[in-house]
């Protein structure tokens, strides 16, 4: 049985969402996706759970906008 990864790289998230790595970094900078650095010079990591929450939140927001249009 394969275990689910806890942390994903920005590249992995970009591939999952079908966007560029820069778009993922922009979403992090805007606070839409939460990220972590395990050390000051380390790369950004995203918890799978945080990504799932961001996707759900974005989906709900989009539906609310469509309903109010």
N, C-alpha and C positions, 0 to 999 in steps of 0.2 A: 504494500500500500504506500503510495507516494504522499508525503506530507505537504501541506499547503505552506508556501513561503510566508514568513511573517513580514519581511521587508522587501521592497522592490526598488530598483534603481529608476532614475528618471527615464532612462532608455527603455526599460521594460514597461513602464507606465505609458510612455509615448506609443509604443508598439500596440499595447492593449487598447488604447483609445483611438489609434489611427491619426495621431497628431505628431508634430515635431517635438524634439526634446526642449527646444526653446519655449514652445507653448506650455509644456508642463512646468518649466521653471517660472514662466509668467503666472500661471495659476497658483503656484506656491507663493510667489512674491505678493500676489493679491490676497492671499489667505484663503483661497478656495480649496486648495489641497494642503494638508499639513505635512511637513517634512521634518526630518531629524538629521543631525550630523553626529556620528559616533565619536568624532574627534574634530578639533577646530579646522584642520586642513582636509578633512575627509569629504567624500561626495555626499550629496543629498540622498536620503533614503526615505521612502514612503511606506508606512504600514499598510498592508492589504486592507485592514479594517477601516482605516481612515479614507482610503481611496473609495471603498464601497459606500461609505457614508456620504462622501462628496458627490458621487454619482447619483445616489438617491435624492439628495438635497437638490441637485441641479435639475433632476427629472421632475420633482414636485414643483419647483419654481417655474419651470417651463410650462407645465400643465396649468398652473394658476394664471400665468400670463395669457395663455391661449383662451382660457375661460373668461378672462376679463376683456378680451379684445372684441 
